[in-house]
Amino acid sequence: MSHHHKNTSRRTFIKLSGAGVAGLPFLSLAAPFSGYGKPEETGLEVHLFSKHLQFLNYTEMSEAAAEMGFDGLDLTVRPKGHVLPERANDDLPKAVEAMKKHGLKPHLMTTNVKDPHNEMERSLLETASAQGFKHYRMGWLKYDGHRSIPEQLVEFSRLFGELESLNAHLSLKGAYQNHAGIHVGAPIWDTYEIIKNLKSGYLGAQYDIRHAVVEGGASWELGLRLIKDRIHTIAIKDFKWGKVNGAWQPVNTPLGEGMVDFDRYFSLLKKYGIRVPVSLHLEYDLGGAEHGARQITIDRKTVFSRMKNDLDFIKTTWSKATSD
């Protein structure tokens, strides 16, 4: 009952605050409604990956995410993102303001940052830090096929060490995502090698269960166990193997319809005491929104209802999972 009631209140509140000047007196009411879907109830703080709302402006995206019951947005701040890196000084504060106005936490962002010596990347992190962001996802690294992997791991470790110092200085945590394929970090074990000697805790992993299961069908639990103390954020999505034009490949699905064993995964997260912000990704068909399209080919209500379904799946499955 209370969930439904709070949802209704939130909808009413959004209508009121959207009423322009007339709505201003109601803005102070934002706080009472921000309790919906908060960690006390769900145990998980879920942020929506803003890549999937790039057909909306900052106000619209914030309104939609709040209405659906998300705690925040994982904002894309990268080329073709919601905020373009070269415009971060002007646009990041605007995005943050819109999110805060709708009771969303502006704590997570996804970037292409990987070089502490790059002027634009440094400047972006400084702006994000000043705006109160707490986490950012880093850009991916690629292995050079002509050199040995161990020697490259040493180099990456040195690079990450320098980035970690900058992060610590800015009180902003960097997280490296495991992405299936021949990316650095896909097997998880290499990520651990790269970050295991970092001391300050300002550079860690964004653990992506979908990519982990693609690469570690039956052994992903070992990778999770190895890196569990260095997970800063979590990305959630699902997939199954399928034949596309005669070739086997991962096909993305709504949560619970694929091969990720969320009961087991959530049980392990509880067992290890991992309570970090979650970024929900939707990479299955959303009329282009799955790819970050600016124009989508299906009704936005359909997109929102699929997002809400995945969010509900996370909350329900999390509350059922046992930590034994």
N, C-alpha and C positions, 0 to 999 in steps of 0.2 A: 504493500500500500504506500509506504513512505517514498519508495523510489518513484512510483507513478506521480505522487503528489508533488514531489520536488521537481520532477520533469515538467509538469504542468506549470508550476510557478516559474521555472526557468524560461519556458516558452513565453509566458505572459510578460515576464521581465524583459525578454529580448524585444518583444513587440513595443513595449513602452520605451525602452532606451533607443529604439530605432526611430522614435517619433521626433527626433531632432531636439530643438530647444525645450519643447514641452516635456521631453523625457528627462531633462537634466536632473530635476529633484530626485528622480528614482535611482540615479547612478549609485547613490550611497547604499542602495539595497543589494548591490552586487554580492556582498559578502555572505549573507544568509544562504544564498542559493549555490554558493561555490562548494557546498558540502557534498553535492551529488557525485557519486563515483569516486570519492576521495580514498586514499590508501587505507584509512581506518576500516572502510567498508569492504574494499576489494583486495587490500594487501598489495596491490600493484598500482603504480602511477603510470597511466597509459597516455602517450602523446601520439597524435596522428602525424605521419610523414607528410609534410606540406606539399611534396611533389605531386600528390594526387588531388590537390586543390588549386593547382596553378591556373585553372580557368576562372578563378575568383580573385578579387583584390583583397587587401589585408583585412578590411572590415568584414567583407562577406565570408572570407575563409574562417575568421575568428568566430563569427556568429554561427556558422555551420558547425564548427568543431565543438563549440560550447553547447549548442542545442543537442548534439549527439551524445554528449556526456563525457567528452575527453578532458583530461586534466591539463593538456597543453598541446602545442604543435612542435614537431621536430622540423624546424624551418630550413628550407633549402637556400643556402647562401653560396652560390657557385654559378659558373656560366650556365645560362638557360634556367636559372633557379628563380625563386620568388623574389630574392634580393640578389642583384648582380654585385659581385665583389667590388667592382670599381665604383659602385654607387652606395656602398655600405654605410658610409658616413651619413648620407641623407636618408636612405631608405630603411636601414635597420631600426632606427628609433621609431619610425612610423609603424613598422610591423609590430614592434614591441608594445607600442601604445595601444594599437588595436586589440592585441591579445589580452593585455591587462584589463582593458575596458570591459572585456567579455569574461573576466575571471579565469583566464587561461595563464598557465605558467610559461613565460618565455625563457626556458632554461636550456633547450636543446637545439642544436643546428647541425646541418650536414654541409660539409665544405669539401674543397679539393686541396686543402692545406697539407703540405708535407715538407716544406722547406723553410726552416726558421730564418734563412738569409734572404728570402724573397720579400721585397719591400711591401708589395700589395698584401701578401699573406700575413705579414706581421701586423700591418695596419688594420686588417680585418679582425684579427684576434684582439687587438687593443680596443677597437670599437665595441666588439661583442662583450668583452670583459667589463667595459664601462657601462654597458646596457644591462649587466646583471646575468648574462648567460653563464651556465655552469659546466656544460658539456659541448664538445663539438666532435663530429666524426671527421676523420682525416681522409685525404685522398689515398688511392691505392698505389702500391709499388709493383713494378714488374721485375722478374728475374732476367738477367742478361744470359742468354743461352750459351754464350761462349766462355763463361767463367764459372767456377765451381760455386755451388750453393753455400757451403760453409764460409767461404771468404766474403760472399755478399752479405751473409747474415751479420758478420762482424761490422761491415760498413753501415748497414741499416741500423744496427744497434747504436753506433756512434751518432748517426743522424737523429735518431729518436731521442738520444740523451740530450742533444742540443735543444731539440724541440721541447722536451720535458722541462728544461730550465726556463725557457720562455713562458711555458704554461704556468709553472709554479709562480713566476714573477707576476703573472696576470690573474692568478687564482682561477684558472680555466682548465678543465680536464680534457685532454685529447683522447680519443678512442679510435683504435684501428679495427675496421670490420673485416671478418673473414668472408671472402667472396669466392664462391666456387669457380673452378677453372685453374688457369696457371698463374693466378695472382699470388703475390707474396701473402702468406697468411691463410690461404685456403685449407691447408691441412691442420691448422691450429698449433701444431707442435713447433712450427717455425716462428709463429708469433711469440710463443713462449720463449724461445731462444733469444729473440730480439729484445724482448722487454724484461726478461727475468732479473737483470742486474740494475734496472732503474730503481731509484730509491724513494723519490718524493711522493709517488702515487698520483702524479699529474699526467701520466700517460699510460693508458691501459688498453683494454679490448672492448669493442662493441661486438658482443657475441650474437651471431645470427644463426638460429637453429635450423632454418631452411637450408642455408648453404652448408652448414655442418653435417646435416643428414645426407645431402647430395654427395659430399666427399667422404663421409664416414658412416655409410649405411648402417653398419652394426657396431662401429667402434666410437661413435661420436661421444659416448659417455666418458670415454677416457680423456678425450680432448677437453671436455667440460671440466672434468676433475682436475686436470693439469692446470687450467688457466683460471679456475673459479675465484681465486683471491684477487684477480686483476681485471675482473669484469666491471666496467663503469656504466655501460648501458647495454640494452638488449634490443635486437631487431626481431620482430615476429612476423612470419609468413609461412605458407605451406605449399607443398608441391607433390606431384607424383610423376613417375617416369611414363612417357608416352611416345608413340611413333608420330613424328611430324614429317611429312613428305618422305616417308621410308626410313628416316633416321631416328634412333632412340634419343630422347633428350628430356630434361626436366620440364614439366608443364605446370605452371602455377595454378593453384586452386584456392577457393575460400578456406578459412581455417577449419580444420576438422574433416575436410574432404580429401586430404592428401596423406602422405606417408609419415609426417611428423607425429610422433607419439607424445602429444601434449600432456597427457596424464602423467607419464613417466618424467617428462622434462620438468613440469611444474613441481612434481614431487621432489626431484633433485634440487631445484632452486630453493625450495623450502628447507630441505635437509641441510644444504650448504649455507643457509641464511643469506641468500642473495636477494636483496631488495633494492633493485636499481631501476631507474626510469626505463620504461618500455617504449620503443618506437614501432607503431603498427604500420607495416607496408602492405599494400594491396597490388600485387603484380599481375592479377588475372584480369580478364576483360572488363574494362570500365569505360568503354567508348572513347579510349585515348587517355583518360585520366591516369591509367596505370603507368603510362609513359611520361607523365608530366605535361600533357598537351594543354595548350592555351584555349583551344576550342574543342569541345567534346561532341560526340555524335549520338549520345543517348541522353535521356532526361536526367537532369542533376538529382532529382528525387531518388532515382534508381541508384545512382552512385552513393548518395547519402545512406540509403537503406542497407546497402551492402557493407558499408563502413560500420554502421551501427550493429549489424549482425556479427561482424568479426569482433567488435568491441565486446558485445554481449557474450560471445563464445569465450573470450579471454577471461572475463569476470566469473562466469559460471564454472569454467574448468579450473580456474585458480582456486575458487572457494571449495571445490570438491577434492582437490589434490591433497594427499596425506604425505607427511614428511618422513615416514618410516623407511 
